[in-house]
Amino acid sequence: MKEHQSLWRESVKLPSFSKLSKDEETEVCIVGGGITGLTAAYLLGRQGHQVILLEADTLMSGTTGYTTAKITAQHGLIYDELIENMGLEKAKLYYEANNNAMEFIKVLAEQLDIDCELEKHDAILYAVADEYAEKVKKEHAAYQKIGIDCELVTSIPLPIPIKAALVMKDQYQFHPLQFFKKLIEKMENVQIFENTTATDVEENQSEKVAVVTRDGFKVHADKVISASHFPFYDANGFYFARMYPERSYIVAVEETNDYPGGMYYSADTPTRSLRPVTHNGKNLILISGDSHKTGQDEDTARHYEALKAFGKNVLKTDKVVYEWSAQDLITLDKVPYVGCIKKGHDSVFVATGYRKWGMTNGAAAALLLADLVLNKQNPYEELYTPSRFYSDPSLRKFISINLDVAKHLIGGKLKSADQEKELSLDEASILRINGKKVGCYKDKEGTVHMVDTTCTHLGCEVAWNNGEKTWDCPCHGSRFSFDGDVLEGPADEPLKKYQ
């Protein structure tokens, strides 16, 4: 079994690119080599704009490389909530934006003749408990108000006893790395630099702005797009206070009984998501779900076990081939933030907060950002604008998120640490050494890795993630390797290392 590696990344070798080694100048600088950054680079380059794309790691090493790769406008229970909180017109726009993004991916794959396992499937939202069946029925009513082609049913072709299910017709799934490998080959006017971490943006009175990298080099550009999952530059937009991170888990299991087709997603909690995939000549099923707030679960390995148990009990398979996890950001009102990073900053754009539906939200973001850079009108600009605020539910969610941050900030500082402890192999603990809290992990070879447990973002205390062997921040979702290197932002500096 391949641990912590997605089958997408294992099965496709993407081209590699050098690290930025000197100052550069361009028209558009894009930070982030996932679906939004690469798609926006392709679109703008094809329009004749000179583009430089910076990726902190390697292309597709973030959430896009660890997705379930469903291309659908069915995003769980969302449309009834959007109608309630934003109104029917905004809910229609959200559906249109994501449906158009799905069609964009489909048409582009056909135009470029990309063999990316693009398959049509119905997307099915099902409920097992009566409480969630009522929510599915409300979602059906919302579909009808919006005009979504759908069907409400009481059974599905899987051995799951359900109370209700909502079918969204003719959705898609694909192999994201196969798609983007071809897209990269077809790019024009685009320079890509990997292993180049952007840390800041310098804005001044001159026409250009500058993206500053950790190594001190700068990319001077007319426009900057932050597509780095969590914004690497905040511009006092307080994105860390307006989103919260969640981790979810995926296992790929071998199919034992014939899979009936379709992409499934449970309305119940904890969620279960299913989709088929063929890999190395074998029929596999991706089972995902069991999400929780990042850094707020002491035993993350149990989530993999829960998904494996679901596969064994429901699908009658216990042959696990891959397992991995992914992190997603959720905004106050569950709609992504896409547009000018802040009012008055019309040279810097941001895209973040896809709420686990990054394939369509990410493509929709790229389409919108390309239009904004090109000064074209886009019907979804107001829907996605990061400066929006709906008093209900945004105010309640804002208070809830930041009370939770305060609880973990204070609780982490007060939490005691062991004075001494003999670690077993592959075990971690937070110890107090010379008066300081030190995160200690003894790897399988017996080497002990020691780091300061204070997150370099805003000073919360990190927690050990035993499923991924990482140190995760419970406040804003920064993640670090066991030896302190940054894996995910908003932190851009590693944890201090101890000998």
C-alpha positions as CSV (number, residue, x, y, z in Angstrom):
1,M,0.0,0.0,0.0
2,K,1.2,3.5,-0.9
3,E,0.9,5.7,2.2
4,H,0.4,9.5,1.9
5,Q,0.8,9.4,-1.8
6,S,-2.1,10.0,-4.2
7,L,-2.5,7.7,-7.2
8,W,-2.6,10.8,-9.4
9,R,0.9,11.9,-8.5
10,E,2.3,8.4,-8.5
11,S,1.0,7.6,-12.0
12,V,2.1,10.7,-13.9
13,K,5.5,12.4,-14.2
14,L,5.1,16.1,-14.7
15,P,7.9,18.2,-16.3
16,S,10.3,19.8,-13.8
17,F,11.4,23.4,-13.7
18,S,14.3,25.3,-12.2
19,K,14.3,27.5,-9.2
20,L,14.1,31.3,-9.6
21,S,17.7,32.5,-9.4
22,K,17.5,36.2,-10.3
23,D,15.1,39.1,-10.4
24,E,12.6,38.9,-13.3
25,E,10.0,41.2,-14.9
26,T,6.7,40.2,-16.4
27,E,3.1,41.3,-17.0
28,V,1.4,38.8,-14.7
29,C,3.0,36.9,-11.8
30,I,1.0,33.9,-10.6
31,V,1.8,32.2,-7.3
32,G,0.6,28.6,-7.0
33,G,0.9,25.6,-9.3
34,G,-2.5,24.0,-8.8
35,I,-5.6,24.1,-10.9
36,T,-6.3,27.8,-10.6
37,G,-2.7,29.0,-11.1
38,L,-2.0,26.7,-14.1
39,T,-5.4,27.4,-15.7
40,A,-5.0,31.1,-15.3
41,A,-1.5,31.0,-16.7
42,Y,-2.7,29.0,-19.7
43,L,-5.6,31.4,-20.4
44,L,-3.5,34.6,-20.0
45,G,-0.5,33.3,-22.0
46,R,-2.8,32.3,-24.9
47,Q,-4.1,35.9,-24.9
48,G,-0.5,37.1,-25.4
49,H,0.4,38.1,-21.9
50,Q,3.8,37.4,-20.5
51,V,3.3,35.2,-17.4
52,I,5.7,34.0,-14.7
53,L,4.3,31.2,-12.4
54,L,6.0,30.5,-9.0
55,E,5.4,27.3,-7.1
56,A,6.8,26.8,-3.6
57,D,7.2,23.0,-4.1
58,T,6.6,21.2,-7.4
59,L,3.6,21.6,-9.6
60,M,0.4,19.9,-8.4
61,S,2.0,19.1,-5.0
62,G,-0.8,20.8,-3.1
63,T,-4.5,20.1,-2.8
64,T,-5.1,19.7,-6.6
65,G,-2.7,16.7,-6.6
66,Y,-4.6,15.1,-3.7
67,T,-8.2,15.7,-4.9
68,T,-10.9,13.1,-5.6
69,A,-11.1,14.9,-9.0
70,K,-14.8,15.1,-9.3
71,I,-15.9,17.8,-11.8
72,T,-19.4,18.6,-10.6
73,A,-21.6,21.5,-9.6
74,Q,-23.1,19.3,-6.8
75,H,-21.2,20.5,-3.8
76,G,-23.0,18.7,-0.9
77,L,-25.7,20.5,0.8
78,I,-25.2,24.1,-0.4
79,Y,-27.9,25.5,-2.7
80,D,-30.7,25.7,-0.1
81,E,-28.3,27.4,2.2
82,L,-27.1,29.9,-0.5
83,I,-30.7,30.8,-1.2
84,E,-31.4,31.3,2.5
85,N,-28.4,33.5,3.1
86,M,-27.6,35.2,-0.2
87,G,-30.8,35.0,-2.2
88,L,-31.9,33.0,-5.2
89,E,-30.0,35.1,-7.8
90,K,-26.7,34.5,-6.1
91,A,-27.4,30.8,-5.7
92,K,-28.1,30.6,-9.5
93,L,-24.9,32.4,-10.2
94,Y,-22.9,29.9,-8.1
95,Y,-24.4,27.0,-10.0
96,E,-23.8,28.7,-13.3
97,A,-20.2,29.5,-12.5
98,N,-19.5,25.9,-11.5
99,N,-21.5,24.4,-14.3
100,N,-19.6,26.6,-16.8
101,A,-16.3,25.6,-15.2
102,M,-17.2,21.9,-15.7
103,E,-18.1,22.6,-19.3
104,F,-14.8,24.5,-19.8
105,I,-12.7,21.6,-18.6
106,K,-14.7,19.2,-20.8
107,V,-14.4,21.3,-23.9
108,L,-10.7,22.1,-23.3
109,A,-9.9,18.4,-22.9
110,E,-11.7,17.7,-26.2
111,Q,-10.0,20.6,-28.0
112,L,-6.5,19.7,-26.9
113,D,-7.2,16.0,-27.3
114,I,-6.2,15.3,-23.7
115,D,-6.4,11.6,-22.6
116,C,-7.3,12.3,-19.0
117,E,-9.9,9.6,-18.3
118,L,-12.7,12.1,-18.6
119,E,-15.9,10.2,-17.8
120,K,-19.5,11.3,-17.5
121,H,-21.3,10.2,-14.3
122,D,-24.3,11.3,-12.4
123,A,-23.5,13.0,-9.0
124,I,-25.7,11.5,-6.2
125,L,-26.2,13.2,-2.8
126,Y,-27.7,10.6,-0.4
127,A,-29.0,10.5,3.2
128,V,-29.2,7.6,5.5
129,A,-30.7,9.3,8.6
130,D,-34.2,10.9,8.6
131,E,-32.6,14.3,9.7
132,Y,-30.4,14.4,6.6
133,A,-33.1,13.1,4.4
134,E,-35.1,16.2,5.2
135,K,-32.1,18.3,4.2
136,V,-31.8,16.5,0.9
137,K,-35.4,17.2,0.2
138,K,-34.9,20.9,0.9
139,E,-31.9,20.8,-1.4
140,H,-34.1,19.2,-4.1
141,A,-36.5,22.1,-3.7
142,A,-33.6,24.5,-4.1
143,Y,-32.5,22.7,-7.3
144,Q,-36.0,23.2,-8.7
145,K,-35.9,26.9,-7.9
146,I,-32.6,27.3,-9.6
147,G,-33.5,25.1,-12.6
148,I,-31.0,22.3,-12.1
149,D,-31.6,19.1,-14.0
150,C,-32.2,16.6,-11.1
151,E,-34.1,13.7,-9.7
152,L,-35.2,12.8,-6.1
153,V,-35.0,9.1,-5.5
154,T,-35.4,6.7,-2.6
155,S,-32.8,4.1,-3.5
156,I,-29.4,3.9,-5.1
157,P,-27.6,1.0,-6.8
158,L,-25.2,0.6,-3.8
159,P,-25.9,-1.6,-0.8
160,I,-26.6,1.4,1.4
161,P,-30.1,1.7,3.0
162,I,-31.0,5.3,2.3
163,K,-33.9,7.5,3.0
164,A,-33.5,10.0,0.1
165,A,-31.0,10.8,-2.6
166,L,-30.7,13.7,-5.0
167,V,-29.3,13.0,-8.5
168,M,-27.6,15.8,-10.5
169,K,-27.4,14.6,-14.1
170,D,-24.4,14.4,-16.4
171,Q,-21.4,15.4,-14.3
172,Y,-17.8,14.4,-14.8
173,Q,-14.6,13.0,-13.3
174,F,-11.1,12.9,-14.6
175,H,-7.4,12.3,-14.0
176,P,-6.2,15.8,-13.0
177,L,-2.4,15.3,-13.6
178,Q,-2.9,13.8,-17.0
179,F,-5.1,16.9,-17.9
180,F,-2.6,19.5,-16.6
181,K,0.5,17.7,-18.0
182,K,-1.0,18.3,-21.5
183,L,-2.1,21.9,-20.5
184,I,1.5,22.7,-19.5
185,E,2.8,21.4,-22.8
186,K,0.4,23.7,-24.7
187,M,1.2,26.9,-22.7
188,E,2.5,29.9,-24.5
189,N,4.3,33.0,-23.1
190,V,4.6,31.3,-19.6
191,Q,7.7,30.8,-17.5
192,I,7.4,28.4,-14.6
193,F,9.7,28.3,-11.5
194,E,9.5,25.5,-9.0
195,N,10.8,25.3,-5.4
196,T,10.4,29.1,-5.2
197,T,8.5,30.3,-2.2
198,A,6.8,33.7,-2.4
199,T,6.6,35.5,0.9
200,D,5.4,39.0,0.3
201,V,4.2,41.6,-2.2
202,E,5.7,45.1,-2.4
203,E,3.1,47.6,-3.6
204,N,4.2,51.2,-4.3
205,Q,3.3,54.2,-6.4
206,S,5.0,52.9,-9.5
207,E,3.1,51.0,-12.1
208,K,4.5,47.6,-11.2
209,V,4.3,45.5,-8.0
210,A,6.9,43.0,-6.8
211,V,6.5,39.5,-5.6
212,V,9.3,38.8,-3.0
213,T,10.7,35.3,-2.6
214,R,12.2,33.6,0.4
215,D,15.6,33.8,-1.3
216,G,15.3,37.5,-1.8
217,F,14.7,37.6,-5.5
218,K,11.8,39.6,-6.9
219,V,9.4,39.3,-9.8
220,H,8.2,42.7,-10.9
221,A,4.7,42.5,-12.6
222,D,1.8,44.6,-13.6
223,K,-0.6,42.2,-11.9
224,V,-0.2,39.5,-9.3
225,I,-2.5,36.5,-8.7
226,S,-2.3,34.6,-5.4
227,A,-3.5,31.0,-6.1
228,S,-1.4,29.4,-3.4
229,H,-4.3,27.7,-1.6
230,F,-3.9,29.9,1.5
231,P,-3.0,33.4,0.4
232,F,0.7,33.9,0.8
233,Y,0.1,37.7,1.0
234,D,-2.8,39.1,3.1
235,A,-2.8,42.9,2.4
236,N,-4.5,43.2,5.8
237,G,-7.5,41.4,4.4
238,F,-7.4,39.1,7.5
239,Y,-8.0,36.0,5.5
240,F,-6.7,33.9,8.4
241,A,-9.7,35.2,10.4
242,R,-12.3,34.7,7.7
243,M,-11.6,31.0,6.8
244,Y,-10.9,27.8,8.7
245,P,-9.0,24.7,7.5
246,E,-10.2,21.1,7.4
247,R,-8.4,17.9,6.6
248,S,-10.2,15.0,4.9
249,Y,-9.0,11.5,4.1
250,I,-9.0,9.2,1.0
251,V,-8.4,5.5,0.5
252,A,-8.2,3.8,-2.8
253,V,-9.5,0.2,-2.6
254,E,-9.7,-2.6,-5.2
255,E,-13.2,-3.2,-6.6
256,T,-14.5,-6.7,-5.7
257,N,-18.1,-6.4,-6.7
258,D,-19.2,-4.6,-9.9
259,Y,-19.4,-0.9,-9.2
260,P,-22.6,0.5,-10.6
261,G,-21.2,3.8,-11.8
262,G,-21.9,7.3,-10.4
263,M,-20.2,9.7,-8.0
264,Y,-21.7,9.5,-4.5
265,Y,-21.6,11.9,-1.6
266,S,-23.4,11.4,1.8
267,A,-25.3,14.3,3.3
268,D,-24.8,12.6,6.7
269,T,-22.0,13.3,9.1
270,P,-19.3,12.0,8.9
271,T,-19.4,12.2,5.1
272,R,-18.6,9.5,2.7
273,S,-17.6,10.1,-0.9
274,L,-17.3,7.5,-3.6
275,R,-16.1,7.5,-7.2
276,P,-14.5,4.8,-9.5
277,V,-11.1,5.0,-11.2
278,T,-9.0,2.6,-13.3
279,H,-5.4,2.4,-12.3
280,N,-2.6,0.1,-13.6
281,G,-5.3,-2.1,-15.2
282,K,-7.3,-2.5,-12.0
283,N,-10.7,-1.1,-11.1
284,L,-10.5,1.0,-7.9
285,I,-12.9,2.9,-5.8
286,L,-11.9,6.1,-4.0
287,I,-13.5,6.4,-0.6
288,S,-13.1,9.8,1.1
289,G,-14.5,11.9,4.0
290,D,-14.1,11.8,7.8
291,S,-13.1,15.5,7.9
292,H,-12.1,17.5,10.9
293,K,-10.5,20.9,11.7
294,T,-6.8,20.8,11.1
295,G,-4.7,20.2,14.2
296,Q,-7.7,19.4,16.3
297,D,-7.7,15.6,16.4
298,E,-5.3,13.6,18.6
299,D,-5.6,10.4,16.5
300,T,-5.7,11.2,12.8
301,A,-4.8,7.7,11.8
302,R,-8.3,6.5,12.9
303,H,-9.9,8.4,10.0
304,Y,-8.2,6.1,7.5
305,E,-9.4,3.1,9.5
306,A,-13.0,4.4,9.4
307,L,-12.9,4.7,5.6
308,K,-11.4,1.2,5.3
309,A,-14.1,-0.2,7.6
310,F,-16.7,1.5,5.3
311,G,-15.1,-0.2,2.3
312,K,-15.2,-3.6,4.0
313,N,-18.7,-3.3,5.3
314,V,-20.4,-1.7,2.4
315,L,-18.4,-2.5,-0.7
316,K,-17.0,-5.8,0.6
317,T,-13.4,-5.0,-0.2
318,D,-10.5,-4.7,2.2
319,K,-7.7,-4.4,-0.4
320,V,-6.3,-0.9,0.2
321,V,-3.9,0.3,-2.5
322,Y,-3.4,4.0,-1.6
323,E,-4.2,6.3,1.2
324,W,-3.7,10.0,1.4
325,S,-5.2,13.2,2.9
326,A,-5.9,16.7,1.7
327,Q,-6.6,20.1,3.3
328,D,-9.3,22.5,2.3
329,L,-10.2,26.1,3.4
330,I,-13.8,27.1,4.1
331,T,-15.0,30.7,4.0
332,L,-17.5,32.4,6.3
333,D,-20.4,31.9,3.8
334,K,-18.9,28.8,2.0
335,V,-18.4,30.6,-1.3
336,P,-14.7,31.1,-2.4
337,Y,-13.0,34.4,-2.2
338,V,-11.9,35.3,-5.7
339,G,-11.0,38.8,-6.9
340,C,-9.1,41.9,-5.7
341,I,-7.3,40.9,-2.5
342,K,-8.7,44.0,-0.9
343,K,-10.5,47.1,-2.0
344,G,-8.0,49.6,-3.5
345,H,-5.5,46.8,-4.4
346,D,-6.5,46.2,-8.0
347,S,-3.1,45.0,-8.9
348,V,-3.2,42.0,-6.6
349,F,-5.8,39.2,-6.9
350,V,-6.6,36.2,-4.8
351,A,-8.4,32.9,-5.1
352,T,-9.0,30.7,-2.0
353,G,-11.6,28.8,0.1
354,Y,-12.9,26.2,-2.3
355,R,-14.6,24.1,0.4
356,K,-13.4,20.7,-1.0
357,W,-14.9,21.4,-4.4
358,G,-11.7,22.7,-6.0
359,M,-12.1,21.3,-9.5
360,T,-15.0,23.4,-10.6
361,N,-14.4,26.2,-8.1
362,G,-10.8,26.3,-9.1
363,A,-11.5,26.5,-12.8
364,A,-14.3,29.1,-12.2
365,A,-11.7,31.1,-10.2
366,A,-9.2,31.0,-13.1
367,L,-11.8,32.1,-15.6
368,L,-12.8,35.0,-13.4
369,L,-9.2,36.1,-12.6
370,A,-8.3,36.0,-16.3
371,D,-11.2,38.3,-17.1
372,L,-10.2,40.6,-14.3
373,V,-6.6,40.8,-15.5
374,L,-7.8,41.5,-19.0
375,N,-10.3,44.1,-17.8
376,K,-13.3,42.1,-19.1
377,Q,-16.7,42.0,-17.6
378,N,-17.5,38.8,-15.7
379,P,-21.0,38.0,-14.3
380,Y,-19.6,36.3,-11.2
381,E,-17.3,39.1,-10.0
382,E,-19.7,40.3,-7.3
383,L,-20.6,36.8,-6.1
384,Y,-17.0,35.8,-5.4
385,T,-15.6,39.2,-4.4
386,P,-13.4,38.8,-1.2
387,S,-14.8,42.1,0.2
388,R,-18.4,40.8,0.5
389,F,-20.0,40.3,3.9
390,Y,-23.4,38.8,4.7
391,S,-24.3,39.5,8.3
392,D,-26.0,36.1,8.5
393,P,-24.2,33.7,8.6
394,S,-20.9,35.5,8.2
395,L,-20.9,37.3,11.5
396,R,-21.8,34.2,13.5
397,K,-19.2,32.1,11.7
398,F,-16.6,34.9,12.1
399,I,-17.2,34.9,15.9
400,S,-17.2,31.1,16.1
401,I,-13.9,30.7,14.1
402,N,-12.0,33.3,16.1
403,L,-13.3,32.1,19.5
404,D,-12.0,28.6,18.5
405,V,-8.7,30.1,17.6
406,A,-8.5,31.9,20.9
407,K,-9.4,28.7,22.7
408,H,-6.5,26.8,21.1
409,L,-4.1,29.7,21.3
410,I,-4.6,30.0,25.1
411,G,-5.1,26.3,25.7
412,G,-1.9,25.4,23.8
413,K,0.1,27.8,25.9
414,L,-1.3,26.4,29.2
415,K,-1.1,22.8,28.2
416,S,1.6,21.0,30.2
417,A,4.4,19.0,28.6
418,D,6.3,15.9,29.9
419,Q,9.6,16.6,31.5
420,E,11.1,13.4,30.1
421,K,9.9,10.4,28.2
422,E,11.5,7.5,26.4
423,L,10.0,7.6,22.9
424,S,9.4,4.4,20.9
425,L,10.2,4.2,17.2
426,D,7.7,6.2,15.1
427,E,6.4,8.0,18.2
428,A,6.1,11.7,18.9
429,S,5.6,13.7,22.1
430,I,5.9,17.3,23.3
431,L,8.5,17.5,26.0
432,R,9.7,20.4,28.2
433,I,13.5,20.7,27.7
434,N,15.4,23.5,29.4
435,G,12.1,25.3,30.1
436,K,10.9,25.2,26.5
437,K,8.3,23.1,24.8
438,V,9.9,20.9,22.2
439,G,8.2,18.6,19.7
440,C,10.1,15.4,19.5
441,Y,9.6,12.6,16.9
442,K,11.7,9.4,16.8
443,D,11.6,8.0,13.3
444,K,11.6,4.4,12.3
445,E,15.4,4.4,12.2
446,G,15.7,5.8,15.7
447,T,16.7,9.3,14.9
448,V,15.0,12.0,17.0
449,H,13.8,15.2,15.3
450,M,13.2,18.1,17.7
451,V,11.4,21.4,16.9
452,D,10.0,24.4,18.7
453,T,6.2,23.8,18.9
454,T,5.3,27.5,18.4
455,C,3.7,28.0,15.0
456,T,5.6,30.7,13.1
457,H,2.4,32.3,11.8
458,L,0.7,33.8,14.9
459,G,2.2,31.8,17.7
460,C,-0.3,29.0,18.4
461,E,1.1,25.7,19.7
462,V,1.2,22.9,17.0
463,A,-0.1,19.4,17.6
464,W,1.2,16.1,16.3
465,N,-0.6,14.4,13.4
466,N,0.1,10.7,13.8
467,G,-1.6,9.8,10.5
468,E,0.7,12.1,8.4
469,K,3.7,12.4,10.7
470,T,3.4,16.2,10.7
471,W,3.0,19.1,13.2
472,D,-0.3,20.9,12.5
473,C,-1.5,24.2,13.8
474,P,-5.0,24.1,15.3
475,C,-5.6,27.8,14.8
476,H,-5.1,28.6,11.1
477,G,-4.0,25.3,9.6
478,S,-0.3,25.7,9.0
479,R,1.4,22.4,8.6
480,F,5.1,21.4,9.1
481,S,7.1,18.3,8.5
482,F,8.4,16.3,11.5
483,D,11.6,18.3,11.1
484,G,9.9,21.6,10.9
485,D,9.7,22.5,7.2
486,V,6.6,24.3,6.0
487,L,4.2,22.1,4.2
488,E,1.2,24.4,4.1
489,G,0.5,28.0,4.9
490,P,-0.3,30.6,6.1
491,A,3.1,30.2,7.9
492,D,5.9,30.8,5.5
493,E,8.8,30.2,8.0
494,P,9.8,26.8,9.3
495,L,9.7,25.8,12.9
496,K,12.9,26.3,14.8
497,K,14.9,23.2,15.0
498,Y,16.9,21.9,18.0
499,Q,19.8,19.6,18.1
